[in-house]
Every structure is written in C-alpha cells, then in structure tokens.
C-alpha cells in the first residue's frame, strides 16, 4: 500500500465505491426475491411466503456500539434477502451540535435531515429487534413476500416484535428454533456445571466430551 491518502481524495473514492456496492447489493437482494417467487408453490398469488433467519451484528462488543446491522437470510436458498444498517452517529450532526440554538442550525438541519446517517436512537441491544421489525414491515412492498417463519436464537427478542406484523393479512409469524443455538446453550450449561461441580478431568466431563454431546444433541434434534 502507498502512504495513507489525504482525506479529500480518500472520501471521493470511498463514495464512488459505496455507490457501486449499493447498486450491486440492491440487485442481489432483488434476485433473491425473484428466486423465492420462482420456488413458491402458491399459484396465482402476487404475495408469497418464505422462512427467514434474522440476526444482528455490531461494530463492537459490550452493548455500547453506535453501529449495527441486521440481516434476513432465506431458509429456502440460504441467500440474504434484506439488510438494515443502524447507526446512532452522524458526524455532520456532531460537528454542528454546539450550534443547536441558532437559526442557522435550524436551516441546516432541514437540508441535512434527508441525508442524516443517524437512523436509530435506542440502545445497542435493541438494534436487532428494531432492524428485524423494519425488514418485516417492508417485505410486502419491497419484495411481495411475507416472512411467515422466523428462525432465531432462543434468547432473541426480535420475534416478539415481528410476530404480528402481518396481522391485517391474517398471517401469523411462527417461531422456529435454530438447532445451532440449542446446541450452543447445551454446551454453555454443561461447561457451567463442570466448573461449579468440579466435574473436569480424565474420564469425566472434559471439553472434548462436551463437544461430542453438543454434536450428538443437534443430530438427535
């Protein structure tokens, strides 16, 4: 790599790349939706149903992240059908925060609002439910699809906010458990038991034995 570029050309290249990435992402999501419609057995119906797995990710751990992203992946194809980036921070707003009481700020805010990067104001843990809700709410208008089955981890709060999204269409979102997360919770419980009851050591509840039990438990399910 050459020496770090100056801020102005870096920003120009970054914006050019972002524009292309957005176009490719939009086309990819649309193609996934078309595949779901093609696979559907619901004849003569403009709106079809499919199952999705939703999960969130954050810029950093510790429930203090200012940025996060929620994605929905179709269970039929394993492809991403929608994403919702969430941010509590806008650098332009931050630069103007000391001028909030001035008339100039009011005028600037009106022009800036459509382009503001801050699209979320809650806590970091609540980003995932909010992102999932936005994705579910626009599914019919965006893709003519209803996500009637929700696959998520057992402690996910997202299901509670999306289960009645299609209530006016008489469609209930059904919760499905992710086997991987069930296995993970079993392993966590066994490791806690091993530590509290001192069950480690040769011929006892070793880490390799816990891994095997996790695997067999998932296969049994």
C-alpha positions, 0 to 999 in steps of 0.5 A: 500500500502507498502512504495513507491518502489525504482525506479529500481524495480518500472520501471521493473514492470511498463514495464512488465505491459505496455507490457501486456496492449499493447498486450491486447489493440492491440487485442481489437482494432483488434476485433473491426475491425473484428466486423465492417467487420462482420456488413458491408453490402458491399459484396465482398469488402476487404475495408469497411466503418464505422462512427467514433467519434474522440476526444482528451484528455490531461494530463492537462488543459490550452493548455500547456500539453506535453501529449495527446491522441486521440481516434476513437470510432465506431458509429456502436458498440460504441467500440474504434477502434484506439488510438494515444498517443502524447507526446512532452517529452522524458526524455532520450532526456532531460537528454542528451540535454546539450550534443547536440554538441558532437559526442557522442550525435550524436551516441546516438541519432541514437540508441535512435531515434527508441525508442524516446517517443517524437512523436509530436512537435506542440502545445497542441491544435493541438494534436487532429487534428494531432492524428485524421489525423494519425488514418485516414491515417492508417485505410486502412492498419491497419484495411481495413476500411475507416472512411467515417463519422466523428462525432465531436464537432462543434468547432473541427478542426480535420475534416478539416484535415481528410476530404480528406484523402481518396481522391485517393479512391474517398471517401469523409469524411462527417461531422456529428454533435454530438447532445451532443455538440449542446446541450452543446453550447445551454446551454453555450449561454443561461447561457451567456445571463442570466448573461449579461441580468440579466435574473436569478431568480424565474420564469425566466431563472434559471439553472434548466430551462436551463437544461430542454431546453438543454434536450428538444433541443437534443430530438427535434434534 
